[in-house]
């Protein structure tokens, strides 16, 4: 169960942190990615290549969202509305 939660939650958290960095500065986000890739390369080149592909998929929507990045990243983690209309 813990592993399943990890596979679901960690990518969401990673994307939110990346989006927060991106809203501050795309350069800061790229620096964070570079540090993470260096760490993964230290562990395993194969993992680093896989993570580079995942980071590329995570950055793509950030380039499309534009100035609303932080709002979207925050809303991404809000619980669904319980309102009934």
N, C-alpha and C positions, 0 to 999 in steps of 0.2 A: 504494500500500500504506500509506504513512504517513497519508494522509488517511482511509483506512478505519479504521485503528487509532485515529485521533483521534476519529472519530465514535462509536466504541464506548467508548473509555476515558475521555474527558473527562466525559461525563455521569455515569459511575460515580464518578469522583473528586469531581466537584461534589456529588453526593448524599452522599458520605461526609463531606466537609467540612461540608456543611449539617447532617448528622445529628450530627456532633461538636459543632458550635455549638449545635444544638438541645438536646443532652444537658446542655450547660452552662447554657443559658438560651434559651428560645424568643425572648426579646427580642433576644438577641445574634444569633440566626439571622435574625430579621426585619431587624435593622440591617444585617447582611451582604447580605441580599437587596436592601435599599433602596440600598446603595452600588453593588451590581452593576447594578441597573436604571438608576441615575443614569449610570453609565459607558456602558451600552448606549444610553441615550437620547442621550448626547453623540455617540455614533457614528451612530446612526440610530434614529428613533422606531419604525420597523417592527421592527427587531431587538429593541428594548426591549419592545414589546408581545408578541412571540413568546417572549422570555425570561421575561417575567412569567407567561405561561401555563405554560411549562415549570417554573418555580419553584413555581407553585401545584400542579402534578402531583407535584413532589418533596416538598412539605410535607405533602400529604394523608396518605401512609403514616406520616410521623413523628407525626402527631397520633393515629394509631391504635395505634402500637407502644407508646407510653407510656414507662415507666421503663426499658425494655430497648433504647432507641434506640442507645446506644453499642455494646452487644453485637451487635446486628443489623448495624450499620454495619461493625464489624470483621469479622464472619463473612462479610459480603457479598464481601470481598476475599480470603478464604482460598482457597487452591487446593483443588480437590476431593480428597476422601479417596481414597487409593490402596489402601485395605484391601479384601481380597477375603474374603468370608465364606462 
